Amino acid sequence: MKDTSEPTFEGIDQAEIFAEEARMLRARAVGSARAVVMLVLVIAGNLLSLGMYGTAAAWFSAAMVMVAVTVIYAQVIWKDGITLDTAPIFLRYHVVISALTGMVWGSFAISIASQGQEMHTLVAGVFIASITTGGIMAGTIYRPGFLALAAFSLLPFGTYLVLTADGLLQIYGMFVFLYFGFCFSTNKQASQKTREAIADRLAKIAVQSQLDEAEAKRRFQSEKARFLSAISHDLAQPLLTQRNLLAKLEKALDASEHRDLIRQVQNCQDSQEKLLNEMSRANQLGEMLPNVQNAPVDVALMFCQLLHEMRANQSGAVFSSAIDPAVQQILSDPHVIERILRNLLSNAVKYGGAAPHIELRASFARDRVILTVSDDGPGIGAADQARIFDAHVRLSRDRSLPGSGLGLSICQHLAEQLGGHLELRSEPGQGTQVSLVLPHEENQPAPVPEQSQRFVLYIGSGRSPYYGDWDVLFSEWYWGFAHAQSCTEALTLIEALKLKPDIILIDDLTHCQDAQVQLDQLSLVAPVLGLTARGETPEPNNSPITFIDATDTGTELRSKIEAQLA
């Protein structure tokens, strides 16, 4: 029995209201049973006072059975509680039990009326009406259950009186019908108020839940921000100490191979510092994606630095590189590309086998720049390839190896920030290739006049007190550049990478172990310019080097450099 005119409440699911009504009925079952037992005892006592012993016993037994059924149904059968899914079942059988209870009360009233005593019939009517009075008060009863109780108790009793009695009792039967109509309409209003109260309570609970969730998120974000700030700060301190110690060590050592190792460590520190800056920016601005800053990227120099780093970490792996002449320089974010390639190289070392051969390759195909890391390891199965870029996925090949399963997922997101993506090619037993694919148009430096495109080999610390970072300054000019910490490293780069700079810029002659000899060698490759502060006297005076004032503006400095190339 379902009332199709039941109201709906905006923002509250009707199923939630049904479930709450079911829980209220279950919670009130014992209390309602106590009230009914008291009423049953009163009725039984009244019947005994009238000498109706058999009727009293039958009535008491039948009524107590229905009370027991109601309590057992609510408290035993549904002892585990009521959910949204089970609430309709609970309410359906509640209606059935209410109908059976109404039949017991209606049968009792008819049995008393059949004895022909007017006073007994009037008293039976009062008792049968008393069980339905609760339905006219809000928050007391479920409407379909109440209608079942009232219909199966009042209507049979009223029908019996109208059809079999006469005079006052027949009028009394008609009054029973009127009372049922009163209960029907009044209970509708009471049910409406009950459901409005339930909806209001559920809305308040939902709002409070959202407020609690928001507060929990706020506390979590606050703790996360505090944690990230502390980690960023604490990591920055030892990093600064390492830089200072390396600077002192570099001055104390003479061997070029030692200086090369120091430079590799400094490159790693540069990457770590950029990651710390990224962490700090994400913490302050809430942006978890990298702040992409495009600049000309010297692919050969980047490959050289990455492979130096990998060789220092992995003595058993064999590394090689190959670069298509069409992609010697690209326009992208060098820090983000380094993060991606470093992850891919680390994976190749980790999963490539005992002594893997790993190749780092740059190529050009179909208007795309492709940077590929390949190994000759055991490869990846088809099932793992389908989910290899998902976060926190530990593949079947790496169960015994450390890691969170985040590396390739992070790389894919980073690649997308660059406007590209990752591609995987692998066959079991035939190795693996992972490629960073970047759009060609977006990676080419902006076109500039041919005469202004220069390639500078810079020797020095990498930062000037007058201009800031040299790489930033050269990038603003759209000049290609390579950076060496010393004259020895510069000569090594020229030899190993076949660099052909248009000009060599050196900020301090102390970077050369044997200034006269090394400057002579460098001057055979390209003009050498030395930077000096105004008023300083450069040494040695007989070196094949032209000195220019380092305190000039960036525009003046560029003019002086280009004048040497005229």
C-alpha positions in Angstrom: 0.0 0.0 0.0 1.8 3.1 -1.2 0.4 6.6 -1.2 1.2 8.1 -4.6 0.6 11.6 -3.3 3.7 11.5 -1.0 5.7 14.7 -1.2 9.2 15.0 -2.5 11.9 17.1 -0.9 14.5 19.1 -2.9 18.0 17.9 -2.4 17.0 14.9 -0.4 16.7 11.4 -2.0 13.2 9.9 -1.4 15.0 6.6 -0.6 16.8 8.3 2.3 13.5 9.5 3.8 12.1 5.9 3.5 15.2 4.5 5.2 15.0 7.1 8.0 11.3 6.3 8.6 12.2 2.6 8.7 14.9 3.3 11.3 12.5 5.4 13.4 9.9 2.6 13.4 12.5 0.0 14.4 13.8 2.3 17.2 10.3 2.9 18.5 9.2 -0.8 18.4 9.9 -1.6 22.0 8.4 1.7 23.3 5.2 1.3 21.2 4.9 -2.3 22.4 4.9 -1.1 26.0 2.1 1.3 25.3 0.0 -1.3 23.5 0.6 -3.9 26.3 -0.8 -1.3 28.8 -3.9 -0.8 26.6 -4.4 -4.6 26.1 -4.2 -5.0 29.9 -6.8 -2.3 30.4 -9.2 -3.9 27.8 -8.7 -7.4 29.3 -9.4 -6.0 32.8 -12.6 -4.3 31.6 -13.8 -7.6 30.0 -13.1 -9.5 33.2 -15.1 -7.0 35.1 -18.0 -7.7 32.8 -17.7 -11.4 33.3 -16.5 -12.0 29.8 -13.7 -14.4 30.9 -13.4 -16.4 27.6 -13.4 -13.2 25.5 -10.8 -11.6 27.7 -8.5 -14.6 27.5 -8.8 -14.9 23.7 -8.3 -11.2 23.3 -5.3 -11.0 25.6 -3.6 -14.0 23.8 -4.2 -12.7 20.3 -3.1 -9.2 21.1 0.1 -10.3 22.9 1.0 -12.5 20.0 0.9 -9.5 17.6 2.9 -7.4 20.1 5.5 -10.1 20.2 5.6 -10.5 16.4 6.1 -6.7 16.1 9.0 -6.6 18.5 10.7 -9.7 17.2 10.4 -8.4 13.6 12.0 -5.1 14.4 14.6 -6.0 17.0 15.6 -9.6 16.1 15.1 -10.1 12.4 16.5 -6.6 11.7 19.1 -6.6 14.5 21.9 -5.6 12.1 20.1 -2.3 11.2 18.5 -0.9 8.0 20.2 0.4 4.9 18.9 2.3 1.8 18.5 -1.0 0.0 16.8 -2.9 2.7 14.4 -0.2 3.9 11.7 -0.9 1.3 11.7 -4.6 2.4 11.4 -3.6 6.1 8.5 -1.2 5.4 6.7 -3.7 3.2 6.5 -6.3 5.9 5.8 -3.7 8.5 2.6 -2.9 6.5 1.7 -6.6 6.5 2.2 -6.9 10.3 0.1 -3.7 10.8 -2.7 -5.2 8.7 -2.7 -8.4 10.7 -2.7 -6.4 13.9 -5.7 -4.4 12.6 -7.5 -7.7 11.8 -7.0 -8.9 15.4 -8.5 -5.7 16.8 -11.3 -5.6 14.3 -12.2 -9.3 15.0 -12.2 -8.6 18.7 -14.6 -5.6 18.3 -16.9 -7.6 16.1 -17.0 -10.5 18.5 -18.1 -8.2 21.3 -20.7 -6.5 19.1 -22.1 -9.8 18.1 -23.3 -10.4 21.7 -25.9 -7.7 21.2 -25.0 -5.6 24.2 -25.1 -1.9 23.3 -22.8 -0.8 26.1 -20.2 -3.5 25.2 -20.4 -2.5 21.6 -19.8 1.1 22.4 -16.8 0.2 24.6 -15.4 -2.0 21.9 -15.6 0.9 19.5 -13.7 3.1 22.0 -11.0 0.6 22.4 -10.6 0.0 18.7 -10.4 3.8 18.1 -7.7 4.2 20.7 -5.2 2.1 18.8 -5.4 4.4 15.8 -5.2 7.8 17.6 -1.4 7.8 17.4 -1.6 8.1 13.7 -2.9 11.7 13.8 0.2 13.0 15.5 3.3 13.9 13.6 6.4 11.7 13.9 4.6 8.7 15.3 3.8 6.2 12.5 4.5 5.3 8.9 1.5 6.3 6.8 1.0 3.1 4.7 1.4 1.0 7.9 -1.1 3.2 9.7 -3.7 3.0 6.9 -3.3 -0.8 6.9 -3.9 -0.9 10.7 -6.9 1.5 10.5 -8.5 0.0 7.4 -8.4 -3.6 8.7 -9.7 -2.7 12.2 -12.1 0.2 11.7 -13.7 -0.7 8.4 -14.7 -4.3 9.1 -16.2 -3.2 12.5 -18.1 -0.2 11.0 -19.3 -2.4 8.1 -20.6 -5.1 10.6 -22.6 -2.5 12.5 -24.1 -0.8 9.5 -25.2 -4.1 8.0 -26.4 -6.0 11.1 -27.3 -3.5 13.7 -30.1 -0.9 13.9 -30.9 2.2 15.7 -28.1 3.7 17.7 -25.6 1.0 16.9 -26.1 1.5 13.2 -25.5 5.2 13.6 -22.5 4.3 15.6 -21.2 2.1 12.7 -21.6 5.1 10.3 -19.6 7.2 12.9 -16.8 4.6 12.7 -16.6 5.3 8.9 -16.5 9.0 9.5 -13.7 8.5 12.1 -11.7 6.5 9.6 -12.0 9.4 7.1 -10.8 11.8 9.7 -7.8 9.6 10.5 -7.0 9.2 6.8 -6.9 13.0 6.2 -5.3 13.9 9.5 -2.6 11.3 9.1 -1.7 12.7 5.7 -0.8 16.0 7.3 1.0 14.3 10.2 3.0 12.2 7.7 3.9 15.3 5.7 5.2 17.0 8.8 7.1 13.9 9.8 8.8 13.7 6.4 9.6 17.4 6.5 11.2 17.0 9.8 13.2 14.0 8.5 14.2 15.9 5.4 15.3 18.9 7.5 17.4 16.6 9.8 19.0 14.8 6.8 19.8 18.2 5.2 21.5 19.4 8.4 23.4 16.1 8.6 24.5 16.5 5.0 25.6 20.1 5.5 27.4 19.2 8.7 29.1 16.3 6.9 30.3 18.6 4.2 31.5 21.1 6.7 33.4 18.4 8.5 34.9 17.1 5.3 35.9 20.6 4.3 37.5 21.2 7.7 39.3 17.8 7.4 40.6 18.8 4.0 41.7 22.2 5.3 43.6 20.6 8.1 45.1 18.1 5.7 46.2 20.9 3.3 47.6 22.9 6.2 49.6 19.9 7.5 50.7 19.1 3.9 51.8 22.7 3.4 53.7 22.7 6.7 55.3 19.4 5.9 56.4 20.5 2.4 57.7 23.8 3.7 59.7 22.0 6.3 61.1 19.4 3.9 61.9 22.1 1.3 63.7 24.2 3.9 65.6 21.3 5.4 66.7 19.9 2.1 67.9 23.3 0.9 70.3 23.7 3.8 72.5 20.6 3.1 72.3 21.4 -0.6 73.8 24.8 0.0 76.5 23.2 2.2 77.3 20.7 -0.5 77.7 23.5 -3.1 80.1 25.4 -0.8 82.1 22.3 -0.1 82.3 21.4 -3.7 83.4 24.9 -4.6 86.3 24.6 -2.1 87.1 21.1 -3.3 87.2 22.3 -6.9 89.8 25.0 -6.0 91.9 22.5 -4.1 92.0 19.9 -6.8 94.1 20.1 -10.0 93.3 17.0 -11.9 90.8 17.5 -14.7 89.1 14.3 -14.1 88.3 15.4 -10.5 86.9 18.6 -11.8 84.7 16.7 -14.2 83.3 14.6 -11.4 82.7 17.8 -9.4 80.8 19.3 -12.3 78.7 16.2 -12.6 77.7 16.5 -8.9 76.9 20.1 -9.5 74.7 19.2 -12.4 72.8 16.9 -10.1 72.5 19.6 -7.5 71.1 21.9 -10.1 68.3 19.4 -10.8 67.7 18.9 -7.2 67.4 22.6 -6.6 64.9 23.0 -9.4 62.8 20.2 -7.9 62.9 22.0 -4.6 61.8 25.2 -6.2 59.0 23.3 -7.9 57.9 21.8 -4.6 58.0 25.3 -3.0 55.9 26.8 -5.8 53.4 23.9 -5.6 53.1 24.5 -1.9 52.6 28.2 -2.2 50.3 28.3 -5.3 48.6 24.9 -5.0 49.9 24.0 -8.6 51.2 20.5 -8.7 52.2 20.7 -12.4 55.6 22.0 -13.4 55.9 25.6 -14.5 57.0 25.0 -18.0 59.6 27.6 -19.2 60.8 27.0 -22.8 64.3 27.8 -23.7 66.8 26.5 -26.4 68.0 23.1 -25.3 71.4 21.8 -26.5 70.5 18.1 -27.0 74.1 16.9 -27.2 75.1 18.7 -24.0 72.1 17.4 -22.2 72.8 13.8 -23.3 76.4 14.2 -22.3 75.5 15.3 -18.8 72.8 12.6 -18.3 75.1 9.8 -19.4 77.9 11.1 -17.2 75.4 10.9 -14.3 74.2 7.4 -15.2 77.8 6.1 -15.6 78.7 7.4 -12.2 75.8 5.5 -10.7 75.9 2.3 -12.7 79.3 0.7 -13.4 77.8 -2.5 -14.9 75.7 -0.8 -17.7 77.0 0.2 -21.1 75.7 3.5 -22.4 75.7 5.1 -25.8 74.0 7.9 -27.6 73.1 9.0 -31.1 71.8 12.4 -32.3 70.1 13.3 -35.6 71.7 16.5 -36.9 68.1 17.9 -37.4 67.6 17.9 -33.6 70.9 19.3 -32.3 68.8 22.0 -30.6 65.2 22.2 -29.6 62.9 24.7 -27.8 61.4 23.2 -24.7 61.9 23.2 -20.9 65.3 21.6 -20.3 64.5 20.8 -16.6 61.3 18.9 -17.5 63.0 17.0 -20.3 65.8 16.0 -17.9 63.3 14.7 -15.4 61.7 12.5 -18.0 64.9 11.2 -19.5 66.5 10.6 -16.0 63.4 8.5 -15.0 63.5 6.5 -18.3 67.3 5.9 -18.0 66.9 4.8 -14.4 64.2 2.3 -15.4 66.3 1.0 -18.2 69.2 0.4 -15.8 66.8 -1.2 -13.2 65.0 -3.6 -15.5 67.5 -4.0 -18.3 69.2 -7.1 -16.8 72.7 -7.8 -15.3 74.8 -5.7 -17.7 72.4 -3.8 -20.0 73.3 -1.9 -23.1 71.3 1.4 -23.0 71.1 3.8 -25.8 69.9 7.4 -25.6 68.8 8.6 -29.1 67.4 11.8 -30.6 65.7 11.6 -34.0 63.3 13.5 -36.2 60.3 11.9 -37.9 57.0 13.3 -39.4 57.4 16.7 -37.9 58.1 15.3 -34.4 61.2 15.3 -32.2 61.7 11.9 -30.6 64.0 11.3 -27.6 64.3 7.6 -27.0 65.7 5.4 -24.2 66.2 1.8 -25.3 67.6 -1.3 -23.5 68.3 -4.9 -24.5 66.7 -6.4 -21.4 63.9 -9.0 -21.0 61.1 -6.7 -22.3 57.6 -6.2 -21.1 54.6 -8.5 -21.6 51.4 -7.4 -23.4 49.3 -7.4 -20.2 51.7 -5.1 -18.4 52.1 -2.8 -21.4 48.3 -2.0 -21.3 48.7 -0.4 -17.9 52.3 0.6 -17.7 51.5 4.4 -17.5 48.9 4.0 -14.7 49.9 5.4 -11.3 50.9 3.0 -8.5 51.0 0.0 -10.8 53.6 -2.6 -9.9 54.2 -4.7 -13.0 54.8 -8.5 -12.9 58.5 -7.9 -13.9 59.3 -5.7 -10.9 57.7 -7.4 -7.9 61.0 -7.8 -6.1 62.4 -4.4 -6.9 61.9 -1.2 -4.8 59.7 1.6 -6.1 56.2 3.1 -5.9 55.1 2.5 -9.5 54.8 6.3 -10.0 57.8 6.9 -12.4 56.2 6.3 -15.8 52.9 7.9 -14.8 54.8 11.1 -13.7 56.7 11.1 -16.9 53.6 10.8 -19.0 52.0 13.8 -17.2 55.3 15.8 -17.6 55.3 14.9 -21.3 51.8 16.2 -21.7 52.8 19.5 -20.1 55.3 19.8 -22.9 52.6 19.2 -25.5 53.9 15.7 -26.2 53.5 12.1 -24.9 55.3 8.9 -24.2 55.3 5.9 -26.5 56.3 2.3 -25.6 57.6 -0.4 -27.8 58.6 -3.7 -26.2 58.7 -7.4 -27.0 59.5 -10.2 -24.4 63.1 -11.1 -24.7 63.9 -8.3 -27.2 64.3 -5.2 -25.0 62.2 -2.1 -24.4 62.1 1.4 -26.0 60.3 4.3 -24.4 60.2 7.5 -26.4 59.4 11.1 -25.5 57.6 12.5 -28.6 57.4 16.3 -28.9 55.7 18.4 -31.6 58.4 19.7 -34.0 56.9 23.2 -34.6 56.6 23.9 -30.9 60.2 22.9 -30.3 62.0 25.1 -32.9 63.6 28.3 -31.7 62.0 31.5 -33.0 63.4 32.5 -36.4 66.1 35.2 -36.1 68.4 36.7 -38.7 71.2 34.3 -39.7 74.0 36.7 -38.7 72.7 37.0 -35.1 72.6 33.2 -34.4 75.7 32.5 -32.5 77.1 29.5 -30.6 79.0 30.4 -27.4 81.2 28.2 -25.3 81.1 29.7 -21.8 83.8 28.8 -19.2 83.1 29.8 -15.7 80.7 29.4 -12.7 77.5 29.9 -14.7 76.3 33.0 -13.0 77.4 36.6 -13.2 76.9 39.3 -10.5 76.0 41.7 -13.3 73.8 39.6 -15.6 72.5 36.7 -13.6 72.5 33.2 -15.1 74.4 33.2 -18.4 72.2 30.5 -19.9 69.2 32.8 -19.4 71.0 35.7 -21.0 72.1 33.7 -24.0 68.6 32.2 -24.4 67.1 35.7 -24.5 69.5 36.4 -27.4 68.5 33.0 -29.1 72.1 32.0 -29.0 73.2 28.5 -28.7 75.6 27.8 -25.8 77.6 25.2 -23.9 78.9 25.6 -20.4 82.2 24.3 -19.0 83.5 24.7 -15.5 87.2 24.9 -16.6 89.4 25.2 -19.6 90.2 21.5 -19.4 86.5 20.6 -19.5 86.0 23.0 -22.4 88.7 21.3 -24.4 87.2 17.9 -23.5 83.7 19.0 -24.7 85.2 20.4 -28.0 87.0 17.1 -28.6 84.2 14.7 -27.4 81.2 16.5 -28.8 82.9 18.1 -31.8 81.7 21.5 -30.7 82.4 24.4 -33.0 81.7 27.6 -31.1 81.6 30.9 -32.7 83.3 32.4 -29.7 84.6 31.3 -26.3 83.8 33.4 -23.3 85.7 33.0 -20.0 84.9 34.9 -16.8 88.1 34.1 -14.8 91.5 32.9 -15.9 91.9 30.9 -12.7 89.6 28.3 -14.4 92.6 27.4 -16.5 95.2 25.1 -15.0 97.9 26.1 -17.5 96.5 29.4 -18.8 99.0 30.1 -21.5 98.9 26.7 -23.1 95.1 26.1 -22.7 94.2 29.6 -24.0 96.4 29.0 -27.0 94.6 25.7 -27.7 91.2 27.4 -27.3 92.1 30.3 -29.5 92.7 27.9 -32.3 89.1 26.8 -32.2 87.4 30.3 -31.9 88.1 33.8 -30.6 88.5 33.9 -26.8 87.0 36.8 -24.8 87.8 37.4 -21.2 85.6 39.3 -18.8 87.1 41.7 -16.3 85.8 44.3 -14.0 86.5 47.9 -14.8 90.0 48.9 -13.7 91.4 45.4 -13.3 94.6 44.4 -15.1 94.2 41.0 -16.7 96.9 38.4 -16.4 98.8 37.0 -18.2 99.2 40.0 -20.4 100.7 38.0 -23.3 97.7 35.6 -23.5 95.9 35.3 -26.9 92.7 36.7 -25.4 90.7 39.9 -25.7 89.3 41.4 -22.5 86.1 43.3 -22.3 84.4 45.1 -19.4 82.0 42.7 -17.5 80.2 45.6 -15.8 78.5 46.8 -19.1 74.8 46.2 -19.7 73.6 43.1 -21.5 73.0 45.1 -24.7 76.5 46.6 -24.6 78.1 43.2 -23.9 76.3 41.6 -26.8 77.5 44.4 -29.1 81.1 43.9 -28.0 80.9 40.2 -28.5 79.4 40.6 -32.0 82.1 43.2 -32.8 84.7 40.4 -32.3 82.9 38.2 -34.8 82.5 40.9 -37.5 
